[in-house]
Amino acid sequence: MATSCCSGSTSDRPLPPKSAFPPSVDADTRLLILGSLPGDASIRQGEYYAHRGNAFWALMGDVLDEDLRAQPYALRLKRLKARGVGLWDVIEQAERTGSLDSAIRSAQLRDLNAFVATLPALRAVGFNGRTAALHGRRQLAATAGIALVDLPSSSGAYASISRDAKRAAWRGLRDWIG
């Protein structure tokens, strides 16, 4: 069952809700990367992390030692699955002007406990950014046997740490990569 968070609105008129994508996982998923909610470029293209300023595919390429950015989107997802990596978001639907997490309102959260129970090989959950970690940790804190890893956001809007520092933090995910 989804729960609400982030209530309130910045205007009198409700915004049309933005919805997240289905999960990209399978029974062999050992590492699940959870974002917050796809940004506008991703929603338009129907692809996780589609904005050219988002470093996700470069960071995951560094983790896997392969150039994911040069591959078509379907092959990127296939390569992640082949290495035991899944993708999803903590928010199912929300109002948001633009793509910043700080603009999220009236969010409906995913039931992450029920979801991770469907992933028998899961060993770790990586939270891509502070919003994902905040909502994901609340739900998964008591989940035994699964490591919870906070990652610096791959978003280009999160520029308070260098790309090299992001890369070093994300490379810590190698412990769970097959």
FENCORPE-V653321 format. One record per run of one state. SS is the DSSP state (2 for helix, 1 for strand, 0 for the rest). FROM is the first residue (numbers start at 1). TO is the last residue. Records with the same first field share a line. If there is no record, write none. Layout:
SS=FROM-TO, FROM-TO
//
This chain:
0=1-2, 6-17, 20-23, 25-30, 36-39, 46-55, 65-72, 83-84, 90-90, 96-100, 104-104, 110-111, 117-123, 129-129, 141-146, 152-162, 177-178
1=3-5, 18-19, 24-24, 31-35, 85-89, 91-95, 105-109, 124-128, 147-151
2=40-45, 56-64, 73-82, 101-103, 112-116, 130-140, 163-176
//
